[in-house]
Amino acid sequence: MKKIIVLLALLITVFSIGNIYASHLSFKEIECIGGKLLRDFTEEELKNHYRKVEKRMFSGWRTHKVSSFEINYVKEILFSYYNDSPTAIKYEYNYERTVSKKTSLSASGNIKFNTSGDIKKFKSGLNSELKLSSSSEEDKSEKEKLNLKFDIDPGHMLNLYVIGHGHIENGVASKYLFWIRRITGGYEIFNMSTEYTRLEKVPV
């Protein structure tokens, strides 16, 4: 008896359409190379970094870059199938996706965002201070179609991942007005470099 356990609900031999982009904080897995995400900073680490931006000024932002590093990530698992039958099973899978290269922002403290549709910007002029483009989530999209034909061997699982590579820069910032600190927090900027699918067959 042939039996396939469908772990994620996707249709075989039917086009499914989706946007490949999501905020980096929603990625399934992230491997940081030479740094760490803002969300992983301890309170003590943040306090130490805030000292770099505590010198008062009449008006404007003081910023301090903490780290700049590369990341590898698994954005999502498109499907996962297991063949527990005694014979191999053939499948064909068609998939269409929109690959969007964008910049994703995150923040801590009382740094806030302006959001217009899918476009998110730091409030209070921090985008300009950090020299980000006027559209902080610039969409550079292209269509990609996949047509995969494969065998699932007995006792094996087949997984299709969306994986990628990108760059993270994070730091802390304070904004002053009349020598009074009005805003303090951490910021993080993610830029996607490449993103693609990977098919993996593993014994179970």
Salt bridges, closest charged atoms under 4 A:
GLU45 OE1 - LYS36 NZ 2.85
GLU70 OE1 - HIS165 NE2 2.84
GLU76 OE2 - LYS75 NZ 3.14
GLU96 OE2 - LYS143 NZ 3.99
ASP139 OD2 - LYS102 NZ 3.81
GLU144 OE1 - ARG97 NE 2.56
ASP151 OD1 - LYS90 NZ 3.22
ASP153 OD2 - LYS201 NZ 3.20
GLU188 OE1 - HIS24 NE2 2.92
